[in-house]
Amino acid sequence: MLEIKNVSKTFNPGTINEKKALNGVNLTLNDGDFVTVIGGNGAGKSTIMNMITGVYPVDSGSIVIDGIDVTAMSEHKRAKYFGRVFQDPMNGTAANMEIIENLAIAAKRGKRRTLRYGVSKKEKEAYKELLKTLDLGLENRLTSKVGLLSGGQRQALTLLMATLQKPKLLLLDEHTAALDPKTSSKVLSLSKKIIEENNLTTMMVTHNMNDAIEYGNRLIMMHEGRVILDISGEEKKNLTVEILLHKFEEVSGTEFANDKVLLSK
């Protein structure tokens, strides 16, 4: 479903602020893979997502989605292949619009628009049923402005919107990092449920080692712009934070020194 071939990216080349963000990254996601991505600050986690979605052009290498080479494709043209949930709950929804209006926009993404009512009675009932699956009571608040929702409610709604059109690839970019532990756990469980029910190929960036180990069928660890660990199967099932840190030190030749990640383990 996704092939990243020898992708490199350097920001501000030739200046004092030069930063090599990606260094010949190779990664393949098979159909239905749920891959968690972890690493320290500057490891390249968010950069790889921005390369996939076309936020930045690659310096070299290629990106192929479901057999389609999107390397030179503009960001808005390749957007139809993705659903993305960001770290900030304020992103991904229109705060001044109602819940039902946000869902209608997501449901009609990429489709032709006509001069008719945005939401039919049938669609309204379908949205209510969808919102019931969140178990947050939002099905009774269809006309509430999204800006009035809590961070967790907005992330849950964004997740629903991002997967309404069954994207070829779902990208979760530290989507629970700004939430409290209880809400974070709720959103992660909901993410897993939606991913499994729809067999979505997913990449989830996280700074939490336990979450990276618990969720998904593969774990990717990045360091200095490279993928240094790719763990799946029985090895992932038996993985612990201590084993993961030991593997990191073995492969990288250095200790893991990111406070945010270590404190969340």
FISE-838827 format. One record per residue: z, y, x of N, C-alpha, C, O in turn; residue in three letters. Coordinates in steps of 0.001 Angstrom, whole numbers, plus 524288, in hexadecimal, padded with zeros to 5 digits. Example, Ala and Ser with C-alpha at 12.3 -4.5 7.8 and 13.67 -1.06 7.14 Angstrom:
81E787E9C68338681E787EE6C8300C81E787F31C83390821117F3098379CALA81BA87F7368323281BE47FBDC8356681EBE8001E8326481F678047283461SER
This chain:
800007FB3F8033680000800008000080000804EF803567FDB2808E3801DBMET80299804B1807DB802B28092980B68802058074881103804B9803B7812C6LEU7FE60809BB813C77FD9680895819537FDC780DB081C6B7FA868112981BB7GLU8019680E0981FC8802028127B8235B8007F8107C828B88032280D1C82AE7ILE7FC458128D82AD87FA198107B82FB07FA4B8147B834167F7618184F83415LYS7FDC18138B837D37FE0D816A883C9A7FE3B81C8983B857FB6B81F9183DFAASN8018B81E1C837D7801E98239F836408058D826A9839DF809F98251183AE0VAL8039882B0A83BC8806A482E8083F27806918340483CE7802CF835A283A60SER80AD3836DC83DE280B2383C4483C1D80EB283F5E83FBB8132983DDE840B1LYS80CA7843BB841BA80FB684741844F880FA084CB08428480B7484EC984160THR8143684EF1841B68149B8543083F90814F18582984402817658572C84806PHE8127185CA98433A81273860F48470E810D085F2884C86813848604F85055ASN80C7485C5E84CF680AD685A6685220809BE85ED1855FA807A5862E78548DPRO80B3485DE985AD880A26861AF85EEF80DC38665B85EFF80CE386A14861E9GLY811E58663185BBF815A386A8685BA381B078688585D3D81BDC863D685DF1THR81EA386C3385DCA823FA86AC585F31826A1867A285ADE82A75864E085BCDILE824838681A85617826B68654F8518C823D58603B850618246685E1084C20ASN820C385E518541A81DD88597A853308218785503851BE825868542A85446GLU8201A8523684DA48233A84DD384BCB81FB68494A84A4881C96849BA846A8LYS82038844E784D1381D208403A84BD481FFC83D5384782823D483A9E84886LYS81E2083DE0842B4820DA83BB283E2781F86835F483D3E822ED832DD83BD2ALA81A918348583E10818E482F1883D6D815D182D7D84243812998307384444LEU816DD828C384414814978270A84906811F4821BA8485C8142281DB2849D0ASN80D40821C68462780A4C81CEC8457280CD281921841B080D9E81492842FDGLY80E1981AFE83CFF810B7817B28391580CE7813E083698808AC81560834DEVAL80E7380EF08366F80B8180AE0833AB80F1D8085182FAF8135F80683830FEASN80D578083382AD381097805F5826AD80D248043882226809A28070E8207CLEU80E2E7FF868202E80B4F7FD7E81BAA80F287FC108175D812F57F94781852THR80E2E7FDF68129F811437FC7680E0F80DD37F92580A8D809A37FAD6808E8LEU80F977F4718096A80CBB7F106805DF80DF37F27980038811D77F5157FF21ASN80AA17F0C57FCB080B597F1E77F725810B07EFE37F55D811E67EB477F603ASP813D77F3567F323818FB7F1C97F12681D657F2407F513821E87F1517F3B5GLY81C377F3AC7F9EC820547F4757FDDB823E67F8FA7FC4A822157FCF77FA4EASP828F47F8527FD3182CCA7FC7D7FC8A82F517FD30801E1832C37FA3380367PHE82D8B80132804B482F208020280A22832E68069780A8C831C280AE5808BBVAL8376B8059F80CF683B08809DF80E1283A2580BB0813A8839268088981726THR83A85810D2814798397C813228199A83E488163281B58840368199381885VAL8402A814FD81FFC844D1817A1821F9843F081939827A2840AF816F982A5DILE846E681D268295B8467481F0C82EB8849638242782F3B84AE48267482B48GLY84A3B825FA833F284D1582AD1834D9849C982F99833C28453882F2883250GLY84C1D83432834768493383916833DA844B383940837BE8455F8380B83C5AASN8401283AC4835D183B9083B278393F838F4835F983A6A8357F835B583DBFGLY83A91831D0837B38383D82CA6838A8832B082C448368482F948291283852ALA8317282F9A8329882C3182F8C8305682BFD82D9182AC1827C082CB2828A9GLY8308882CD782849830BC82A8C8230882DDD82DDE81EF382A4782C0481C56LYS82F80832C481E7782CFC8362A81A9982776837A281C3A8241283872818EASER8268D837FA821598214B839488233C81D5F835268219E818FA8366A82023THR81EED83037821E381B3F82C0982072819DA82C6781AA48156B82B5181921ILE81DAB82DF18176281C7E82EAC811D3818CA83342811038153B832FF80DC9MET819A283771813EF8162F83BF88137A810B183AD78158080CE783D32813B4ASN81042837498193380B18835A381B0E8084D83278816CC803A783332815CCMET80B3D82EF8814598090082BA3810408070282EF380BB7802C782DF9809A6ILE80A13832DE80A2C808AA836038059A8050283A86806E18031E83D2E80358THR803FC83B6E80BEF8003783F6E80D648027B844E180DE17FF90848B380DFDGLY807A78454F80E2C80A0A84A7880EF58084384CC18142B8071F8516881492VAL8080D84964818298060084AE681D47801828473F81EB380199842A981D42TYR7FD9784931821807F96E845C4823647FB4F842A98281E7FE988448482B18PRO7F94083DFA828CE7FAAA83AE182D687F79183CDD8321D7F33B83EDD8318AVAL7F9D483C4A836BE7F6FE83DB483B857F3338395E83D017EEDB83A5E83ECFASP7F4F08348483C357F19D82FF883D497F39182B6183A0F7F7FF82B628382FSER7F039827788396F7F195822EF836457EF618235F830C97EC74826FE82F94GLY7F0CF81FA782D7B7EEC281F9E828207F2D681D9D824437F67681AC9825ABSER7F21B81F2E81F507F58681D8981B0F7F21781B6A816AA7EEAC81E25814ADILE7F3088168B8152D7EFE5813E8811317F3778122C80CBC7F76E80F9880D9FVAL7F2078139B807F17F51181221803537F1C280EB37FFCC7EDB8810667FDD1ILE7F373809EF7FF057F0AF806407FBA47EAD8805F87FD0A7E77A805DA7F99CASP7E9C1805DE8021C7E46080565803F87E16380A76804547DCDE80A78805F9GLY7E3D380EDC802CE7E130813F1802E87E3528172B8076E7E8078181B807C2ILE7DFDA818DD80AEA7E17781C1580F567E259821AE80D6D7DEB08246180BDDASP7E74F8235B80D987E8A88289080BA57E9DB82C5B810187EBAF830B380F24VAL7E8D882AC0814F37EA5282DDC819827E862833798192A7EB4F8371B81A54THR7E38983439817997E142839778175E7E17A83BC9811E47DF798401181104ALA7E3D98390F80E3C7E41A83AD9808CF7E84A83F08808397EC7E83E9980A86MET7E72B84317805287EAF584752804657EFB884566801617EF908415B7FEC8SER7F3EC84861801C97F8E0846DA7FF507F84A8462A7F96E7FA31842507F744GLU7F5B4849D27F6D27F5698497E7F11D7F1DA845017EF487F2A2842DD7EB0CHIS7EDF5843977F27C7EA7683F587F0F07ED0483A007F1857EBF5836717EE77LYS7F060839717F5717F2EB8345B7F6227F7ED833DA7F2EC7FA4982FAA7F2C3ARG7F9928381E7F0587FE76838187ED567FE69833FB7E8F7802888321B7E759ALA7F9C2832997E7127F96C82ED37E2C17FB488296A7E4447FC528262E7E0DDLYS7FBB98285C7E9637FD59823337EB2580349822A37EB7B8054681E4A7EBFCTYR80627827107EB3380BBA826EC7EC5680F2B828AB7E7E080D8D82B997E46BPHE813FB826C87E80E8184A829207E53481C4282A647E96F81D54827187ECC4GLY81E7982F1C7E962822238308F7ED8D826EF833307EB4A8268B836997E7ECARG82B7D8318C7ED3083069834057EBA5832E5836337F096833B1833617F466VAL8341D83B427F07A8362983DF27F51183C2683DE57F53083EB683C517F171PHE83E4383FA97F992843EC83FF67FA348465A843F67F68184A84843077F44AGLN843C38485D7F5DC845CF84C997F29D844BD84B797ECDA8403384B167EB50ASP848D984AEF7E99984806849E87E407844ED84E337E13F842DE84D587DCFDPRO84499852DC7E3B1841B3857227E14483BCE856557E1C0838CC858C87DEE9MET83A28852F97E54683493851D47E5D58331384D5F7E22F8364A84A067E0EEASN82E3A84D5E7E08582C57848FA7DD5A82C79849DD7D78782A2F846D37D495GLY82F2584E0A7D5C082F3D84F4A7D02F82E76855297CF7D82F33858307D327THR82CF5856BD7CAC082C6B85C497C9768315885DF47C68C8321485C8A7C202ALA834B9860F57C924839E9862367C716839CA8651E7C1E483D2E8644B7BE95ALA835ED868837C126835C086BC47BC6B832F8869257B7D68325586B7E7B3B0ASN83155864487B89D82EC8861617B4688326B85D267B2598361185B807B502MET8315C85B6D7AD94834A8857747AB15833BE852147AD8A82FC98512A7B01DGLU8377584E927ACB1836F1849337AEA5831E3846C47ACA982F028445D7AFABILE830CF8475E7A7A882C2E844F67A5568272D8474F7A7A382345844937A83EILE8274D84C547A8E8822BB84EDC7AB33821C884CDD7B0C381D4F84C077B251GLU825F284C1D7B3B882574849F17B8F58231D8447A7B8C981FB58432E7BBECASN824EE8414A7B524822DE83BF57B49F81D2583C087B30581A0F838DB7B4E4LEU81BB783FA07AF9581646840087ADCE812A4841667B25680E5583F4C7B2BCALA81465844EC7B5BE81144846667BA5081079841AF7BDDA80C2A840B87BFC1ILE814BC83EB97BEB98146883A1E7C21E810E5835EC7BFBE80DEC8335C7C286ALA811408353E7BA9E80E308312E7B7F88085C832677B7F98051E82EDA7B7E1ALA8070F837647B81580186838F97B7D67FF5983A567BD3D7FB1383C7E7BDB2LYS80242839157C1328009083A3A7C6887FB57837887C7B47FAD8832C97C71DARG7F78183A947C95A7F26B8386D7CAC07EEDB837617C6267EA6D835A77C6DAGLY7F0C48386A7C1617ED868377C7BCBA7EB3683C967BABE7ED11840D37BC0ELYS7E72483C1D7B7917E4A9840C17B5507E845843437B1577EACA840977AE3CARG7E87D8487A7B17B7EB9F84B627ADB57E80C84D717A9667E38F84ED97AA65ARG7EA1084D9D7A4A27E70184FA17A0427EA3E853A979D4C7EEEF8542E79E38THR7E7C28567B799C77EA7985A75796A87ECFE857DC791E37EB228585378D7ALEU7F14D8551C792F77F448852BE78EC17FA04852F27904C7FB5585470794ADARG7FD658517478CB6802F28519678DED8041F84E2E792AC80200849E77933ETYR80786850257960D808B384D6279AEB80B678483179A2780AC98449E79D4FGLY80E70847C1795E881165842EE794EF810C18414678F44812348442278BAFVAL80E9383CA078E7D80E0083A8C7893681320837EC7878F816968371278AC9SER81391836AB78290818428341B78090818F882EC97832A81D5882D3C78469LYS814B382C0A783F5814DF826ED7867F816CE8276378C1D819F78243F78DECLYS814D182B6C78EDF8166D82C437944A81C3182DC07949281EFA82C0F7981CGLU81DF5830DF790E38237983279790C38270982DBE7905382B0182D6879304LYS825A182A1B78CF3828C98255D78C55828A68220C7914F82C9081FB0792CEGLU82422821E8793D4823A181EE8798B3827138214279CF58298B81E6E79FF6ALA827388268179D3382A7B829207A122830428281C7A01B83351827757A3C2TYR831BB827FC79B2083738826ED799CA838C78217C79BA683D0C820BA79DB9LYS8354E81DBB79AE58366B8186679C9F836D4818177A28A83A238154B7A4A2GLU8336E81B007A540833A181B1F7AAF3838C881D687ACDD83B3981B567B073LEU83A66821AE7AA6E83F3B824457AC0484405820DD7AAF3847F0821477ADB4LEU843BD81D907A70B84817819FB7A5E6849268165A7AA7C84D9B814CD7AB69LYS84504815007AD5B845AC811637B1BD848F5813C77B61A84B0F810F27B95FTHR8496B819057B62E84C8F81B9E7BA278526581B337B8FB855AA81BA47BC7ALEU853A381A577B3FB8591D819DB7B25485C4181EC37B3A9860B981E767B569ASP859CC823497B2C885C65828427B3E685CBF82BBC7AF1285E85830317AF69LEU85B10829B77AA9685B4782CB37A5C08570C830D37A54185730834027A1A8GLY85348830CE7A8D284F37834D57A8C484B62834317A43F84898837DC7A2DELEU84B4282F857A1F2847B982EB179D7E8494683210798D18461E832DF79548GLU84E1683408798C584FEB837737949284FA483D3A796128518B8409F7933EASN84D3783E4779A9E84CEB843AB79C8F8474E8451979E0B8466A847E07A1DDARG843998433679B0883E12843F679C5883C8D849AC79CF98392484AF17A01FLEU83F1184D25799FD83D88852A979A2B84105855DE79DD78408B85AA679E07THR8447D8534F7A0B9847BC856187A4858447C857B67A93C8410B854D57AAF6SER8459A85C517AB49842F285E137B009844F285AC97B4A6849A1859D57B526LYS8415D8591B7B7F2842BA855B97BC5C84688858747C01D849AF855E57C2B2VAL8463485DA67C061849B1860927C3C884F66860157C24B852D08615B7C56FGLY8508585E437BD8F855E585DA27BBC985830858527BD3E85CD8857657BC7CLEU854F0854D47BF55856C084F8E7C0AA8599F84F8E7C5E1858E9853097C91FLEU85CDF84B967C69B85F8684AE47CB9C85B9E848ED7CFA785743847627CE54SER85D3D849007D4A0859C6847307D8D085833841837D809853A8840207D8CAGLY85BE583E3D7D68985AC3838B27D5AF85712837D77D12785390834907D172GLY857D883AC87CCEF8546183A567C86884EDF83C0F7C9CC84B12839B37C808GLN84E68840267CCF184938842067CE7D8467B83E157D1FF841C883D377D178ARG8496D83BA87D59C84704837C27D90184547833047D5E184122830CD7D6E8GLN84871831727D210846FD82CF67CEBE8420D82E3F7CBA383E9282AF87CB20ALA841C3833047C99483D27834B27C6A583866835057CA43834208335D7C8D0LEU83925837237CEEF834DF8377B7D2BC832D4832167D41E82E1C8314B7D49CTHR8366582E627D4BF834ED829017D5F483199826B67D18F82DB1824137D286LEU83335827C07CCC683041825E87C84082AD78285F7C81B826F7825B77C715LEU82A9882D767C9218259E830417C9228220482E577CD7E81D4A82DE57CCBEMET8244582D387D2058212982B897D68C81EC78262E7D5C981AF9824D07D864ALA820FE8231E7D23981F1F81DB77D17D81C7781CD47CC3981AF68186D7CB00THR81BDF820F17C91A819678205D7C3F6813D481E567C4618121F81B317C12CLEU810F98202A7C86280B8281E9E7C90E80ADF819EC7CCB980689818BC7CE6DGLN80F31817477CDEB80F15812A77D15E80C01813CC7D65F807B7811C07D715LYS80E26817077D9D080B57818807DE9580A67813DD7E22A80D3A80FF97E1FEPRO8066D814557E563805678103B7E93C809CF80FFD7ED3680AE880BDE7EF6FLYS80C55814797EE1681088814B67F1ED814BB818807F0048139581CFA7EEB0LEU81998816A97EFE681E06819FA7EE72820F181B817F36782282818237F675LEU821AB8209E7F4328244B8229C7F8D78296B825327F74482977829037F457LEU82DB6823137F93B832E8825287F81B83507827847FD2083697824B7800B5LEU8351182CBA7FD598365E82F818023183C11831528021883D35835C2800A2ASP83FAA82DCE803AF8454A82EE38038D846D5831047FE3084999834EF7FDD0GLU8450982E6C7FA11845818308D7F4C784B068306D7F28F84BED832707EE48HIS84EC482E197F5648543182E2F7F388857CC831227F74D85C888314B7F67ATHR8559C833737FB66858D0835E97FF7A85BFC83A897FD798602E83BA67FF8BALA85A0C83D417F97685CBF841EC7F7818607B840AB7F2FF862C8844337F0AFALA8611083BA67F1C68644C83A127ED4E8699A837FC7EF1586A308362C7F37FLEU86D70838467EB9787286835FF7ECCB872068300C7ECCE86E5282DFA7EA8AASP875B082D3A7EF5387535827877EFEB87459824897EAD287121820F77EAA3PRO87735825F77E6A8876B0823297E1B18713F823FC7DF5386EC38204A7DD82LYS86F75828D97DF6186A4482A127DD4286601827A57E0A186213825B47DEA6THR866DA827CA7E5BE86319825757E9608626381FAC7E83F85DFF81DB77E824SER866B381CF27E7678667D817557E6388637E816577E12886076812A07E0CFSER86457819AB7DD3F861AF8192A7D83585BC9819DA7D8DA858BB816CD7D6BCLYS85A3281DDC7DBC7854A381EF37DC8C8520581AAD7DFC984D87819497DECBVAL854D2818967E3A8852B0814527E6D4851E280F637E38A84DE280CC27E401LEU855AA80E2E7E0448552C809927DCD48509280A3A7D91D84DA48068D7D81BSER84FFE80EFD7D71B84BA3810247D39D8467380FAB7D682842A280DA57D466LEU846598118F7DB5F841A1811327DE938400B80B7E7DF4183B7F80A1A7DE89SER843CC8083C7E0A3842C7802AD7E172840A1800287DC7B83CF27FD137DCB0LYS842F38017B7D80D8414A7FF4C7D30383B9B800B97D1D58387C7FD597D06CLYS83A4B805B37D268834FA8077D7D1498310A805087D50F82CCD8036C7D374ILE83273804C07DA0982EFE802867DE0682DEA7FCC47DCE68296F7FB087DD27ILE832077F9CE7DBA9831667F4367DAB182E707F3277D5AD82B187EFB37D587GLU82F9C7F6127D18E82D077F52D7CC808272C7F6637CCBD824107F3EF7CA03GLU825B27FA2C7D002820397FBC47D05681D7A7F9D27D544818E87FB037D629ASN820547F6CB7D87981E387F4AD7DD5A81BA17F8FF7E095817297F87A7E247ASN81E847FD3F7E16581C62801C37E42C81D058012A7EA12821347FFBA7EBF3LEU818E9802417ECEC8193E8027B7F2A281C1F807857F3F181A7E80BC37F260THR8206B807047F6D38240380B727F773825BD80C2A7FD188269C808637FFEFTHR826368111A7FEA8828878127F803AD82D118162C8028F82C5181A4F80039MET831C7814B18043683669817DC80335838FB8197E8085283B188163B80B27MET838CA81E8A8097E83B7C820A880E0B8412B821AB80C9184241823F78087CVAL844C181FFA80FDA84A4B820CD80ED384D32821BC813F084B71820148181ATHR851AD8246C81396855028251181828859C082176817D385D1C8217981B43HIS859F681E5B8139C85E6881AED812C085D108155A81466859BC812DD811FAASN85F94813658187185E6280E3381A8885F61809DD8169485C578062981631MET863A380A55813A7864D28065080FBF8609B8060780B9385F12801C7809EFASN85EBB80A97809D885A8E80AB9805EF8557F8087080823852AF805A080571ASP85465809AD80D0784FA5807AF80F8D84FC4801BA80FDC84BBB7FF2780F66ALA854737FF93810A7855147F9E581114855097F75580BB2852B77F32F80AF8ILE857A37F9DA807EA8583F7F781802B9853347F7647FF948521F7F3977FCD7GLU8501C7FB927FFF884B837FC047FC9A846807FA827FF82846117FB0C80444TYR842C47F89A7FC7283DA07F7627FE8883D3E7F211801208412C7EF7780214GLY8386F7F08280241837727EB7E804DC836347EC2180AA9835C27E84C80D87ASN835A37F12880C62834B67F240811F1837BE7F71B8138B8389F7FAA68106AARG839527F7318188283BF17FBC981AB48390C7FD7881F99838277FA5D82329LEU837998027481FB4834EF804BA82439838A68088E826DD83AF780BDC82440ILE8393C8082382C0183C4280C0E82EDC8389E80F03832778358980CB383558MET839098144883242835BC81799835868390E81A49839B083DB181B4F838EEMET8368681B6683E1D8392481E0B8427383506820D7845B28314A81E7484791HIS835C2825E88465683233829188497982C7A82868847D982903827D184B22GLU82B968287F842BA8264382860840B58239C82321840B981EDC822CE8400BGLY826AC81EE8841818246A819A0841868279E8160383E0282C43816E083D1FARG82505811F283C08827C780DC68394C829B4809EF83D6482692807708400DVAL82EEA8097283DEC830FD805FC841FD8333D800E583FC4834077FD1E842A3ILE83444800D383A9D8362B7FC0A83822833977FB5E832D9832F17FF2782FF4LEU832207F6A18319682FD77F54D82C80832457F01982AE7830A87EBF682CC1ASP8362B7F056827708395A7EBBE82630838897EA278207F838C67ED6F81CFEILE837977E52A81F99836B77E34581A44838C17DDB0819B383AF37DB7981D5CSER837FE7DB768150E8396C7D5FD8141B83F317D4E1814D9842877D822813AAGLY840557D02D816D9845BA7CE7D817A98489A7D1FD81B8684D507D2D481B0EGLU845B87D40381F598482A7D7688233784A717DC458209C84EAE7DE0D82206GLU847997DE6781CC9849987E30A81A0B84E297E19C81681851EE7E49081617LYS84DD67DD1B813F78520F7DB728107B857327DAD48136C85B5F7DBCE8113ELYS856EB7D9388185B85B9C7D85C81B8185D297DD1C81EC1860CD7DCE0821E3ASN85A5C7E16A81DF685B347E612821228604B7E8D481FAB861BF7E90481B17LEU862F87EAF382390867847EE53822C48669F7F354825E4863157F39482922THR869D07F747824EA869537FC30827CA86A197FB4082D9E867447FD6C830D7VAL86DED7F80582EF686F0A7F6E88347986A6B7F44383725869057F59F83B8AGLU868097F07383473863797EDC0836A485EEF7F1888374485C227F16083B2CILE85E357F4F68335F859EA7F8C08338585A967FC8483818856D37FDB283AD9LEU85F5C7FE65838E686064801F683D4785F7E7FF378428185D738018884632LEU8610B7FA42842C18603E7F73E8479485A6B7F68A848B3858B07F70B84D29HIS857697F55E84494851C47F4B68453884F3B7F9CE846FF84BBF7F9D184A4FLYS851107FE2C844B684EFA803458463A84FDD8044784C0984C54805F284ED6PHE854A48033B84DCA855F8804298534C852E080096856EB851618022285B37GLU851ED7FBBC8551E84ED87F8098583E849467F9F685903847377F9EC85D5BGLU846DF7FBA5854B88415A7FD1C854D58407C802738575083CCC8032885A51VAL843E48063F856128432080B9D857E28457480CA785D40843E48104E85FF5SER8493D8095F85EC684BD280A31863C984FAB80EB0863BD8514081095867DEGLY851348107185F06854EB814BC85E828586E813D5859D18571D810BC85661THR85CD9816768599D8605A815FF8552485E5C81958850AD85BF681D6F8517DGLU85F6A8178284BE785DF481A8A84744861C581F15846DD8667F81E4184694PHE85FC6823DA846D68633E82867847398622482C748430B861C98311C84432ALA8619B82AB683E32860C782E5C839E88658282E44836548667182A66833A0ASN86884832878364B86D71832A18336D86CB7831B682D9886FCB82EEC82B2DASP8689F8341082B4D867C783397825B08670F82DEC824148692A82C308201ELYS8641782B158272A8632382593825F8867EF8224A827138695981EED823F1VAL86A6E8233682B7486F078201682CF187389820DF829298766181D2C827FELEU8743A825AB8273887872826B48238F877768243481E4187B248233781B52LEU872878232D81D0287137820E2817F08712881AFA8180C87028818818140BSER87235818AA81C88871DE812F881CD5876908105881A60876E280B8C81A4ELYS
